[in-house]
Amino acid sequence: MKLRICVIGKPRLPYARAGLAEYEKRLERYTRLELLYLKEGPQAQEGQRLLEASEGYRRVVLDERGQMVDTQALRARLESWEMQAEKGVAFLIGGAEGHAQAVRDRADWVLALSRLTLQHELALVVLLEQLYRIETLKRGEPYHR
């Protein structure tokens, strides 16, 4: 199953770019991952870009008001969709203003990485780390102690 991550804006912070590079490299061994950086703008336009980029995929909107789960529950949800032969899953990360209501309304799942509001570059690194953790769990590798 393909993983597509749609993000408003390109990472600017050096630590975020380093973390992204690390986890992208790790994930390429396990899954088809596509990172799409979309243009910043007014919230409604960002929302439209996110919806267009995720068309045909299961949409997971990252939002601090979403459902909080642990790594095992996230793994179970992704594996369930994989067993249903879904084309892929698109994770949507909004810009500085968050997601427009229209984006949340079109989500298959609204997921919270934390109840804290995370800067979107940091949220992206955390998401990639969790996706990597899930891939190692599926294979019984020791990363997930």
N, CA, C and O atoms as a GROMACS GRO file, in nm:
protein
  580
    1MET      N    1   0.085  -0.117   0.000
    1MET     CA    2   0.000   0.000   0.000
    1MET      C    3   0.089   0.124   0.000
    1MET      O    4   0.188   0.132   0.073
    2LYS      N    5   0.052   0.217  -0.082
    2LYS     CA    6   0.130   0.339  -0.095
    2LYS      C    7   0.094   0.438   0.017
    2LYS      O    8  -0.022   0.451   0.055
    3LEU      N    9   0.195   0.507   0.067
    3LEU     CA   10   0.175   0.612   0.166
    3LEU      C   11   0.208   0.745   0.101
    3LEU      O   12   0.318   0.764   0.048
    4ARG      N   13   0.115   0.835   0.106
    4ARG     CA   14   0.136   0.970   0.052
    4ARG      C   15   0.117   1.067   0.167
    4ARG      O   16   0.019   1.061   0.241
    5ILE      N   17   0.212   1.156   0.182
    5ILE     CA   18   0.203   1.257   0.286
    5ILE      C   19   0.197   1.392   0.217
    5ILE      O   20   0.289   1.432   0.146
    6CYS      N   21   0.086   1.462   0.239
    6CYS     CA   22   0.062   1.592   0.177
    6CYS      C   23   0.080   1.699   0.284
    6CYS      O   24   0.009   1.699   0.385
    7VAL      N   25   0.173   1.788   0.262
    7VAL     CA   26   0.211   1.887   0.362
    7VAL      C   27   0.205   2.026   0.301
    7VAL      O   28   0.251   2.049   0.190
    8ILE      N   29   0.149   2.118   0.376
    8ILE     CA   30   0.150   2.257   0.332
    8ILE      C   31   0.285   2.317   0.369
    8ILE      O   32   0.325   2.315   0.485
    9GLY      N   33   0.355   2.368   0.270
    9GLY     CA   34   0.484   2.433   0.292
    9GLY      C   35   0.599   2.335   0.296
    9GLY      O   36   0.583   2.218   0.333
   10LYS      N   37   0.715   2.383   0.258
   10LYS     CA   38   0.837   2.301   0.262
   10LYS      C   39   0.907   2.322   0.396
   10LYS      O   40   0.905   2.432   0.452
   11PRO      N   41   0.967   2.217   0.448
   11PRO     CA   42   1.039   2.230   0.575
   11PRO      C   43   1.155   2.330   0.564
   11PRO      O   44   1.234   2.326   0.470
   12ARG      N   45   1.162   2.419   0.660
   12ARG     CA   46   1.267   2.521   0.662
   12ARG      C   47   1.366   2.501   0.776
   12ARG      O   48   1.482   2.542   0.767
   13LEU      N   49   1.320   2.439   0.883
   13LEU     CA   50   1.404   2.423   1.000
   13LEU      C   51   1.508   2.313   0.976
   13LEU      O   52   1.472   2.202   0.936
   14PRO      N   53   1.635   2.342   1.002
   14PRO     CA   54   1.741   2.242   0.976
   14PRO      C   55   1.718   2.109   1.047
   14PRO      O   56   1.740   2.003   0.988
   15TYR      N   57   1.676   2.112   1.173
   15TYR     CA   58   1.656   1.987   1.246
   15TYR      C   59   1.542   1.906   1.184
   15TYR      O   60   1.548   1.783   1.182
   16ALA      N   61   1.440   1.972   1.134
   16ALA     CA   62   1.328   1.902   1.071
   16ALA      C   63   1.374   1.838   0.939
   16ALA      O   64   1.340   1.723   0.911
   17ARG      N   65   1.449   1.912   0.860
   17ARG     CA   66   1.499   1.857   0.733
   17ARG      C   67   1.588   1.735   0.759
   17ARG      O   68   1.581   1.636   0.686
   18ALA      N   69   1.670   1.742   0.863
   18ALA     CA   70   1.757   1.629   0.896
   18ALA      C   71   1.675   1.508   0.939
   18ALA      O   72   1.703   1.395   0.898
   19GLY      N   73   1.574   1.530   1.022
   19GLY     CA   74   1.487   1.420   1.066
   19GLY      C   75   1.410   1.359   0.951
   19GLY      O   76   1.395   1.237   0.943
   20LEU      N   77   1.360   1.444   0.863
   20LEU     CA   78   1.287   1.394   0.746
   20LEU      C   79   1.377   1.309   0.658
   20LEU      O   80   1.338   1.201   0.613
   21ALA      N   81   1.496   1.357   0.632
   21ALA     CA   82   1.590   1.282   0.548
   21ALA      C   83   1.620   1.146   0.610
   21ALA      O   84   1.626   1.045   0.540
   22GLU      N   85   1.639   1.144   0.740
   22GLU     CA   86   1.670   1.019   0.810
   22GLU      C   87   1.556   0.918   0.796
   22GLU      O   88   1.579   0.803   0.758
   23TYR      N   89   1.433   0.960   0.825
   23TYR     CA   90   1.323   0.866   0.822
   23TYR      C   91   1.277   0.833   0.681
   23TYR      O   92   1.227   0.722   0.657
   24GLU      N   93   1.292   0.923   0.588
   24GLU     CA   94   1.265   0.889   0.448
   24GLU      C   95   1.358   0.777   0.402
   24GLU      O   96   1.316   0.681   0.337
   25LYS      N   97   1.485   0.791   0.438
   25LYS     CA   98   1.584   0.690   0.400
   25LYS      C   99   1.551   0.555   0.464
   25LYS      O  100   1.559   0.451   0.398
   26ARG      N  101   1.513   0.556   0.590
   26ARG     CA  102   1.479   0.432   0.658
   26ARG      C  103   1.354   0.367   0.597
   26ARG      O  104   1.350   0.245   0.578
   27LEU      N  105   1.255   0.448   0.567
   27LEU     CA  106   1.128   0.396   0.516
   27LEU      C  107   1.137   0.341   0.374
   27LEU      O  108   1.059   0.254   0.337
   28GLU      N  109   1.230   0.390   0.296
   28GLU     CA  110   1.237   0.346   0.156
   28GLU      C  111   1.262   0.196   0.145
   28GLU      O  112   1.233   0.136   0.042
   29ARG      N  113   1.317   0.134   0.249
   29ARG     CA  114   1.339  -0.011   0.249
   29ARG      C  115   1.209  -0.089   0.262
   29ARG      O  116   1.202  -0.206   0.224
   30TYR      N  117   1.105  -0.026   0.316
   30TYR     CA  118   0.984  -0.097   0.354
   30TYR      C  119   0.859  -0.066   0.272
   30TYR      O  120   0.776  -0.154   0.252
   31THR      N  121   0.846   0.055   0.227
   31THR     CA  122   0.718   0.095   0.169
   31THR      C  123   0.737   0.201   0.062
   31THR      O  124   0.843   0.263   0.051
   32ARG      N  125   0.633   0.220  -0.016
   32ARG     CA  126   0.634   0.328  -0.115
   32ARG      C  127   0.582   0.454  -0.048
   32ARG      O  128   0.464   0.464  -0.013
   33LEU      N  129   0.670   0.547  -0.030
   33LEU     CA  130   0.638   0.672   0.039
   33LEU      C  131   0.654   0.788  -0.058
   33LEU      O  132   0.754   0.798  -0.130
   34GLU      N  133   0.555   0.875  -0.058
   34GLU     CA  134   0.560   0.993  -0.143
   34GLU      C  135   0.530   1.115  -0.055
   34GLU      O  136   0.425   1.123   0.008
   35LEU      N  137   0.622   1.209  -0.054
   35LEU     CA  138   0.602   1.335   0.018
   35LEU      C  139   0.569   1.443  -0.082
   35LEU      O  140   0.645   1.467  -0.176
   36LEU      N  141   0.455   1.508  -0.062
   36LEU     CA  142   0.415   1.618  -0.150
   36LEU      C  143   0.410   1.746  -0.069
   36LEU      O  144   0.336   1.757   0.029
   37TYR      N  145   0.490   1.843  -0.109
   37TYR     CA  146   0.490   1.973  -0.043
   37TYR      C  147   0.405   2.067  -0.127
   37TYR      O  148   0.434   2.092  -0.244
   38LEU      N  149   0.302   2.118  -0.066
   38LEU     CA  150   0.204   2.202  -0.136
   38LEU      C  151   0.220   2.348  -0.096
   38LEU      O  152   0.264   2.380   0.014
   39LYS      N  153   0.182   2.434  -0.188
   39LYS     CA  154   0.198   2.578  -0.170
   39LYS      C  155   0.114   2.631  -0.054
   39LYS      O  156  -0.002   2.594  -0.036
   40GLU      N  157   0.176   2.720   0.023
   40GLU     CA  158   0.106   2.788   0.132
   40GLU      C  159   0.015   2.895   0.074
   40GLU      O  160   0.036   2.942  -0.038
   41GLY      N  161  -0.086   2.932   0.149
   41GLY     CA  162  -0.179   3.036   0.106
   41GLY      C  163  -0.292   3.048   0.206
   41GLY      O  164  -0.280   3.001   0.319
   42PRO      N  165  -0.401   3.109   0.166
   42PRO     CA  166  -0.518   3.114   0.254
   42PRO      C  167  -0.566   2.973   0.288
   42PRO      O  168  -0.553   2.881   0.208
   43GLN      N  169  -0.619   2.957   0.406
   43GLN     CA  170  -0.658   2.826   0.457
   43GLN      C  171  -0.749   2.750   0.359
   43GLN      O  172  -0.730   2.630   0.339
   44ALA      N  173  -0.845   2.818   0.299
   44ALA     CA  174  -0.936   2.750   0.206
   44ALA      C  175  -0.861   2.696   0.084
   44ALA      O  176  -0.889   2.586   0.036
   45GLN      N  177  -0.766   2.773   0.033
   45GLN     CA  178  -0.687   2.727  -0.082
   45GLN      C  179  -0.596   2.611  -0.043
   45GLN      O  180  -0.580   2.516  -0.119
   46GLU      N  181  -0.536   2.620   0.075
   46GLU     CA  182  -0.453   2.509   0.122
   46GLU      C  183  -0.538   2.382   0.133
   46GLU      O  184  -0.494   2.274   0.093
   47GLY      N  185  -0.659   2.397   0.186
   47GLY     CA  186  -0.748   2.283   0.200
   47GLY      C  187  -0.781   2.221   0.065
   47GLY      O  188  -0.782   2.098   0.051
   48GLN      N  189  -0.808   2.304  -0.032
   48GLN     CA  190  -0.838   2.253  -0.166
   48GLN      C  191  -0.719   2.178  -0.224
   48GLN      O  192  -0.735   2.073  -0.286
   49ARG      N  193  -0.599   2.231  -0.204
   49ARG     CA  194  -0.478   2.164  -0.253
   49ARG      C  195  -0.460   2.028  -0.186
   49ARG      O  196  -0.424   1.930  -0.251
   50LEU      N  197  -0.485   2.022  -0.055
   50LEU     CA  198  -0.472   1.896   0.017
   50LEU      C  199  -0.573   1.794  -0.033
   50LEU      O  200  -0.540   1.677  -0.051
   51LEU      N  201  -0.695   1.837  -0.055
   51LEU     CA  202  -0.799   1.745  -0.102
   51LEU      C  203  -0.767   1.694  -0.243
   51LEU      O  204  -0.784   1.575  -0.272
   52GLU      N  205  -0.721   1.781  -0.329
   52GLU     CA  206  -0.686   1.740  -0.465
   52GLU      C  207  -0.569   1.642  -0.464
   52GLU      O  208  -0.569   1.544  -0.538
   53ALA      N  209  -0.469   1.669  -0.381
   53ALA     CA  210  -0.349   1.583  -0.376
   53ALA      C  211  -0.378   1.446  -0.316
   53ALA      O  212  -0.303   1.352  -0.340
   54SER      N  213  -0.486   1.435  -0.240
   54SER     CA  214  -0.518   1.309  -0.174
   54SER      C  215  -0.634   1.236  -0.239
   54SER      O  216  -0.682   1.136  -0.186
   55GLU      N  217  -0.680   1.283  -0.352
   55GLU     CA  218  -0.793   1.221  -0.421
   55GLU      C  219  -0.761   1.074  -0.452
   55GLU      O  220  -0.654   1.042  -0.503
   56GLY      N  221  -0.855   0.985  -0.420
   56GLY     CA  222  -0.838   0.843  -0.446
   56GLY      C  223  -0.770   0.766  -0.335
   56GLY      O  224  -0.758   0.643  -0.343
   57TYR      N  225  -0.725   0.834  -0.233
   57TYR     CA  226  -0.658   0.772  -0.119
   57TYR      C  227  -0.749   0.780   0.004
   57TYR      O  228  -0.837   0.866   0.011
   58ARG      N  229  -0.727   0.690   0.099
   58ARG     CA  230  -0.787   0.709   0.231
   58ARG      C  231  -0.722   0.832   0.290
   58ARG      O  232  -0.600   0.846   0.287
   59ARG      N  233  -0.802   0.922   0.344
   59ARG     CA  234  -0.747   1.047   0.398
   59ARG      C  235  -0.740   1.041   0.550
   59ARG      O  236  -0.838   1.014   0.619
   60VAL      N  237  -0.620   1.066   0.601
   60VAL     CA  238  -0.598   1.079   0.744
   60VAL      C  239  -0.555   1.223   0.768
   60VAL      O  240  -0.446   1.264   0.727
   61VAL      N  241  -0.640   1.298   0.833
   61VAL     CA  242  -0.612   1.438   0.862
   61VAL      C  243  -0.550   1.446   1.001
   61VAL      O  244  -0.608   1.399   1.099
   62LEU      N  245  -0.431   1.506   1.007
   62LEU     CA  246  -0.365   1.523   1.137
   62LEU      C  247  -0.414   1.652   1.200
   62LEU      O  248  -0.401   1.760   1.143
   63ASP      N  249  -0.471   1.638   1.318
   63ASP     CA  250  -0.531   1.752   1.387
   63ASP      C  251  -0.533   1.722   1.536
   63ASP      O  252  -0.570   1.611   1.575
   64GLU      N  253  -0.496   1.816   1.618
   64GLU     CA  254  -0.488   1.791   1.762
   64GLU      C  255  -0.625   1.761   1.824
   64GLU      O  256  -0.632   1.713   1.937
   65ARG      N  257  -0.733   1.788   1.752
   65ARG     CA  258  -0.867   1.756   1.801
   65ARG      C  259  -0.912   1.617   1.757
   65ARG      O  260  -1.024   1.576   1.787
   66GLY      N  261  -0.826   1.545   1.687
   66GLY     CA  262  -0.862   1.412   1.636
   66GLY      C  263  -0.851   1.305   1.742
   66GLY      O  264  -0.828   1.332   1.860
   67GLN      N  265  -0.868   1.182   1.698
   67GLN     CA  266  -0.860   1.067   1.786
   67GLN      C  267  -0.714   1.040   1.822
   67GLN      O  268  -0.627   1.035   1.735
   68MET      N  269  -0.691   1.021   1.951
   68MET     CA  270  -0.556   0.985   1.996
   68MET      C  271  -0.549   0.834   2.006
   68MET      O  272  -0.636   0.770   2.065
   69VAL      N  273  -0.444   0.778   1.948
   69VAL     CA  274  -0.423   0.633   1.952
   69VAL      C  275  -0.276   0.606   1.985
   69VAL      O  276  -0.192   0.695   1.980
   70ASP      N  277  -0.251   0.481   2.019
   70ASP     CA  278  -0.111   0.443   2.037
   70ASP      C  279  -0.059   0.384   1.906
   70ASP      O  280  -0.133   0.370   1.809
   71THR      N  281   0.068   0.349   1.905
   71THR     CA  282   0.132   0.298   1.784
   71THR      C  283   0.064   0.170   1.735
   71THR      O  284   0.046   0.152   1.615
   72GLN      N  285   0.026   0.083   1.826
   72GLN     CA  286  -0.038  -0.042   1.787
   72GLN      C  287  -0.173  -0.018   1.720
   72GLN      O  288  -0.208  -0.088   1.624
   73ALA      N  289  -0.249   0.078   1.768
   73ALA     CA  290  -0.379   0.109   1.706
   73ALA      C  291  -0.360   0.172   1.568
   73ALA      O  292  -0.437   0.143   1.476
   74LEU      N  293  -0.261   0.256   1.554
   74LEU     CA  294  -0.231   0.313   1.422
   74LEU      C  295  -0.190   0.202   1.326
   74LEU      O  296  -0.234   0.198   1.211
   75ARG      N  297  -0.108   0.113   1.374
   75ARG     CA  298  -0.067  -0.003   1.292
   75ARG      C  299  -0.190  -0.083   1.249
   75ARG      O  300  -0.202  -0.120   1.132
   76ALA      N  301  -0.279  -0.111   1.342
   76ALA     CA  302  -0.398  -0.191   1.312
   76ALA      C  303  -0.485  -0.123   1.207
   76ALA      O  304  -0.536  -0.189   1.116
   77ARG      N  305  -0.501   0.007   1.217
   77ARG     CA  306  -0.583   0.080   1.119
   77ARG      C  307  -0.519   0.072   0.980
   77ARG      O  308  -0.588   0.046   0.882
   78LEU      N  309  -0.390   0.094   0.973
   78LEU     CA  310  -0.321   0.089   0.843
   78LEU      C  311  -0.324  -0.052   0.785
   78LEU      O  312  -0.345  -0.069   0.665
   79GLU      N  313  -0.304  -0.152   0.868
   79GLU     CA  314  -0.309  -0.290   0.820
   79GLU      C  315  -0.449  -0.328   0.773
   79GLU      O  316  -0.465  -0.402   0.676
   80SER      N  317  -0.551  -0.278   0.841
   80SER     CA  318  -0.689  -0.303   0.800
   80SER      C  319  -0.714  -0.248   0.661
   80SER      O  320  -0.773  -0.315   0.576
   81TRP      N  321  -0.670  -0.125   0.637
   81TRP     CA  322  -0.688  -0.066   0.505
   81TRP      C  323  -0.607  -0.141   0.400
   81TRP      O  324  -0.650  -0.157   0.286
   82GLU      N  325  -0.490  -0.187   0.439
   82GLU     CA  326  -0.408  -0.263   0.346
   82GLU      C  327  -0.477  -0.394   0.307
   82GLU      O  328  -0.473  -0.434   0.191
   83MET      N  329  -0.540  -0.459   0.404
   83MET     CA  330  -0.611  -0.584   0.377
   83MET      C  331  -0.734  -0.561   0.289
   83MET      O  332  -0.780  -0.653   0.221
   84GLN      N  333  -0.787  -0.440   0.291
   84GLN     CA  334  -0.901  -0.405   0.206
   84GLN      C  335  -0.857  -0.365   0.066
   84GLN      O  336  -0.938  -0.321  -0.016
   85ALA      N  337  -0.728  -0.382   0.040
   85ALA     CA  338  -0.670  -0.351  -0.092
   85ALA      C  339  -0.689  -0.205  -0.131
   85ALA      O  340  -0.716  -0.174  -0.247
   86GLU      N  341  -0.676  -0.118  -0.035
   86GLU     CA  342  -0.683   0.025  -0.064
   86GLU      C  343  -0.563   0.065  -0.150
   86GLU      O  344  -0.455   0.008  -0.138
   87LYS      N  345  -0.585   0.162  -0.237
   87LYS     CA  346  -0.476   0.215  -0.320
   87LYS      C  347  -0.364   0.269  -0.232
   87LYS      O  348  -0.246   0.244  -0.257
   88GLY      N  349  -0.402   0.341  -0.130
   88GLY     CA  350  -0.305   0.399  -0.040
   88GLY      C  351  -0.370   0.488   0.063
   88GLY      O  352  -0.492   0.508   0.064
   89VAL      N  353  -0.287   0.539   0.149
   89VAL     CA  354  -0.332   0.629   0.255
   89VAL      C  355  -0.258   0.760   0.238
   89VAL      O  356  -0.137   0.764   0.219
   90ALA      N  357  -0.334   0.870   0.244
   90ALA     CA  358  -0.275   1.003   0.238
   90ALA      C  359  -0.291   1.068   0.376
   90ALA      O  360  -0.401   1.081   0.428
   91PHE      N  361  -0.179   1.109   0.431
   91PHE     CA  362  -0.179   1.184   0.557
   91PHE      C  363  -0.172   1.331   0.520
   91PHE      O  364  -0.086   1.372   0.442
   92LEU      N  365  -0.262   1.411   0.576
   92LEU     CA  366  -0.270   1.552   0.543
   92LEU      C  367  -0.225   1.636   0.661
   92LEU      O  368  -0.280   1.625   0.771
   93ILE      N  369  -0.125   1.719   0.637
   93ILE     CA  370  -0.072   1.809   0.740
   93ILE      C  371  -0.092   1.951   0.692
   93ILE      O  372  -0.039   1.992   0.588
   94GLY      N  373  -0.169   2.026   0.768
   94GLY     CA  374  -0.203   2.162   0.731
   94GLY      C  375  -0.091   2.261   0.759
   94GLY      O  376   0.013   2.225   0.814
   95GLY      N  377  -0.116   2.384   0.721
   95GLY     CA  378  -0.021   2.491   0.742
   95GLY      C  379  -0.038   2.556   0.879
   95GLY      O  380  -0.094   2.495   0.970
   96ALA      N  381   0.010   2.677   0.891
   96ALA     CA  382   0.010   2.749   1.018
   96ALA      C  383  -0.129   2.769   1.077
   96ALA      O  384  -0.144   2.774   1.199
   97GLU      N  385  -0.230   2.779   0.993
   97GLU     CA  386  -0.367   2.801   1.040
   97GLU      C  387  -0.443   2.671   1.062
   97GLU      O  388  -0.561   2.673   1.099
   98GLY      N  389  -0.378   2.558   1.040
   98GLY     CA  390  -0.446   2.430   1.056
   98GLY      C  391  -0.531   2.397   0.935
   98GLY      O  392  -0.514   2.454   0.827
   99HIS      N  393  -0.623   2.304   0.954
   99HIS     CA  394  -0.708   2.258   0.845
   99HIS      C  395  -0.840   2.333   0.840
   99HIS      O  396  -0.898   2.367   0.943
  100ALA      N  397  -0.886   2.358   0.720
  100ALA     CA  398  -1.021   2.411   0.700
  100ALA      C  399  -1.119   2.300   0.739
  100ALA      O  400  -1.088   2.182   0.730
  101GLN      N  401  -1.237   2.340   0.782
  101GLN     CA  402  -1.340   2.243   0.820
  101GLN      C  403  -1.372   2.148   0.704
  101GLN      O  404  -1.400   2.030   0.726
  102ALA      N  405  -1.368   2.198   0.582
  102ALA     CA  406  -1.396   2.115   0.465
  102ALA      C  407  -1.300   1.997   0.455
  102ALA      O  408  -1.338   1.889   0.410
  103VAL      N  409  -1.176   2.016   0.496
  103VAL     CA  410  -1.077   1.908   0.492
  103VAL      C  411  -1.111   1.804   0.599
  103VAL      O  412  -1.110   1.684   0.572
  104ARG      N  413  -1.140   1.849   0.720
  104ARG     CA  414  -1.177   1.756   0.827
  104ARG      C  415  -1.303   1.678   0.789
  104ARG      O  416  -1.315   1.559   0.818
  105ASP      N  417  -1.398   1.746   0.724
  105ASP     CA  418  -1.523   1.681   0.684
  105ASP      C  419  -1.501   1.570   0.582
  105ASP      O  420  -1.579   1.475   0.577
  106ARG      N  421  -1.399   1.580   0.501
  106ARG     CA  422  -1.373   1.481   0.395
  106ARG      C  423  -1.273   1.374   0.438
  106ARG      O  424  -1.232   1.291   0.358
  107ALA      N  425  -1.235   1.376   0.565
  107ALA     CA  426  -1.137   1.279   0.616
  107ALA      C  427  -1.202   1.143   0.638
  107ALA      O  428  -1.319   1.134   0.675
  108ASP      N  429  -1.123   1.039   0.616
  108ASP     CA  430  -1.164   0.904   0.657
  108ASP      C  431  -1.134   0.884   0.805
  108ASP      O  432  -1.195   0.802   0.873
  109TRP      N  433  -1.039   0.963   0.852
  109TRP     CA  434  -1.001   0.954   0.993
  109TRP      C  435  -0.931   1.084   1.029
  109TRP      O  436  -0.844   1.131   0.955
  110VAL      N  437  -0.967   1.142   1.143
  110VAL     CA  438  -0.897   1.259   1.196
  110VAL      C  439  -0.815   1.207   1.314
  110VAL      O  440  -0.869   1.158   1.413
  111LEU      N  441  -0.685   1.220   1.300
  111LEU     CA  442  -0.590   1.161   1.394
  111LEU      C  443  -0.512   1.270   1.464
  111LEU      O  444  -0.467   1.366   1.402
  112ALA      N  445  -0.495   1.254   1.595
  112ALA     CA  446  -0.411   1.344   1.673
  112ALA      C  447  -0.282   1.273   1.709
  112ALA      O  448  -0.285   1.164   1.767
  113LEU      N  449  -0.170   1.333   1.676
  113LEU     CA  450  -0.041   1.281   1.722
  113LEU      C  451  -0.021   1.316   1.869
  113LEU      O  452   0.053   1.249   1.941
  114SER      N  453  -0.088   1.424   1.911
  114SER     CA  454  -0.077   1.474   2.048
  114SER      C  455  -0.191   1.572   2.069
  114SER      O  456  -0.248   1.623   1.972
  115ARG      N  457  -0.225   1.599   2.192
  115ARG     CA  458  -0.321   1.706   2.220
  115ARG      C  459  -0.253   1.843   2.209
  115ARG      O  460  -0.320   1.946   2.203
  116LEU      N  461  -0.122   1.842   2.207
  116LEU     CA  462  -0.048   1.966   2.188
  116LEU      C  463  -0.058   2.009   2.042
  116LEU      O  464  -0.066   1.925   1.953
  117THR      N  465  -0.058   2.136   2.018
  117THR     CA  466  -0.051   2.186   1.882
  117THR      C  467   0.095   2.178   1.841
  117THR      O  468   0.181   2.243   1.901
  118LEU      N  469   0.123   2.099   1.738
  118LEU     CA  470   0.261   2.081   1.693
  118LEU      C  471   0.287   2.166   1.570
  118LEU      O  472   0.202   2.176   1.481
  119GLN      N  473   0.402   2.225   1.564
  119GLN     CA  474   0.447   2.296   1.445
  119GLN      C  475   0.446   2.193   1.333
  119GLN      O  476   0.488   2.079   1.355
  120HIS      N  477   0.401   2.230   1.213
  120HIS     CA  478   0.376   2.128   1.111
  120HIS      C  479   0.501   2.052   1.066
  120HIS      O  480   0.491   1.936   1.027
  121GLU      N  481   0.617   2.114   1.072
  121GLU     CA  482   0.739   2.042   1.036
  121GLU      C  483   0.770   1.934   1.140
  121GLU      O  484   0.814   1.825   1.105
  122LEU      N  485   0.748   1.967   1.266
  122LEU     CA  486   0.771   1.870   1.372
  122LEU      C  487   0.669   1.756   1.362
  122LEU      O  488   0.704   1.640   1.381
  123ALA      N  489   0.544   1.789   1.333
  123ALA     CA  490   0.441   1.685   1.315
  123ALA      C  491   0.481   1.589   1.204
  123ALA      O  492   0.458   1.468   1.215
  124LEU      N  493   0.538   1.641   1.099
  124LEU     CA  494   0.581   1.558   0.986
  124LEU      C  495   0.690   1.460   1.030
  124LEU      O  496   0.686   1.343   0.993
  125VAL      N  497   0.787   1.507   1.106
  125VAL     CA  498   0.895   1.419   1.154
  125VAL      C  499   0.836   1.312   1.246
  125VAL      O  500   0.872   1.194   1.235
  126VAL      N  501   0.748   1.350   1.336
  126VAL     CA  502   0.686   1.254   1.428
  126VAL      C  503   0.607   1.149   1.349
  126VAL      O  504   0.615   1.030   1.379
  127LEU      N  505   0.532   1.192   1.250
  127LEU     CA  506   0.456   1.098   1.168
  127LEU      C  507   0.548   0.999   1.097
  127LEU      O  508   0.522   0.879   1.098
  128LEU      N  509   0.654   1.048   1.036
  128LEU     CA  510   0.746   0.958   0.966
  128LEU      C  511   0.810   0.858   1.062
  128LEU      O  512   0.828   0.741   1.028
  129GLU      N  513   0.845   0.904   1.181
  129GLU     CA  514   0.903   0.814   1.280
  129GLU      C  515   0.803   0.704   1.316
  129GLU      O  516   0.841   0.588   1.327
  130GLN      N  517   0.677   0.740   1.334
  130GLN     CA  518   0.576   0.640   1.368
  130GLN      C  519   0.552   0.543   1.253
  130GLN      O  520   0.533   0.423   1.277
  131LEU      N  521   0.553   0.591   1.131
  131LEU     CA  522   0.537   0.503   1.016
  131LEU      C  523   0.654   0.405   1.006
  131LEU      O  524   0.636   0.288   0.974
  132TYR      N  525   0.773   0.454   1.034
  132TYR     CA  526   0.890   0.367   1.036
  132TYR      C  527   0.877   0.263   1.148
  132TYR      O  528   0.905   0.145   1.128
  133ARG      N  529   0.834   0.307   1.265
  133ARG     CA  530   0.817   0.217   1.379
  133ARG      C  531   0.718   0.106   1.343
  133ARG      O  532   0.740  -0.011   1.375
  134ILE      N  533   0.609   0.142   1.278
  134ILE     CA  534   0.507   0.044   1.239
  134ILE      C  535   0.566  -0.058   1.141
  134ILE      O  536   0.541  -0.178   1.154
  135GLU      N  537   0.644  -0.012   1.046
  135GLU     CA  538   0.704  -0.104   0.949
  135GLU      C  539   0.799  -0.202   1.018
  135GLU      O  540   0.804  -0.319   0.980
  136THR      N  541   0.874  -0.156   1.117
  136THR     CA  542   0.964  -0.248   1.188
  136THR      C  543   0.885  -0.345   1.275
  136THR      O  544   0.924  -0.461   1.290
  137LEU      N  545   0.775  -0.299   1.332
  137LEU     CA  546   0.688  -0.388   1.410
  137LEU      C  547   0.633  -0.500   1.324
  137LEU      O  548   0.633  -0.616   1.364
  138LYS      N  549   0.587  -0.465   1.205
  138LYS     CA  550   0.529  -0.564   1.114
  138LYS      C  551   0.628  -0.674   1.080
  138LYS      O  552   0.589  -0.787   1.052
  139ARG      N  553   0.754  -0.641   1.083
  139ARG     CA  554   0.858  -0.738   1.046
  139ARG      C  555   0.928  -0.800   1.168
  139ARG      O  556   1.020  -0.880   1.153
  140GLY      N  557   0.883  -0.764   1.287
  140GLY     CA  558   0.942  -0.820   1.407
  140GLY      C  559   1.083  -0.771   1.436
  140GLY      O  560   1.159  -0.838   1.506
  141GLU      N  561   1.117  -0.656   1.384
  141GLU     CA  562   1.250  -0.600   1.407
  141GLU      C  563   1.256  -0.531   1.543
  141GLU      O  564   1.152  -0.493   1.597
  142PRO      N  565   1.374  -0.516   1.600
  142PRO     CA  566   1.386  -0.469   1.738
  142PRO      C  567   1.370  -0.319   1.762
  142PRO      O  568   1.381  -0.275   1.876
  143TYR      N  569   1.344  -0.238   1.661
  143TYR     CA  570   1.336  -0.093   1.680
  143TYR      C  571   1.233  -0.055   1.785
  143TYR      O  572   1.258   0.036   1.866
  144HIS      N  573   1.120  -0.120   1.786
  144HIS     CA  574   1.007  -0.083   1.873
  144HIS      C  575   1.018  -0.140   2.015
  144HIS      O  576   0.912  -0.176   2.065
  145ARG      N  577   1.113  -0.151   2.078
  145ARG     CA  578   1.125  -0.212   2.211
  145ARG      C  579   1.005  -0.192   2.300
  145ARG      O  580   1.004  -0.239   2.413
   0.00000   0.00000   0.00000
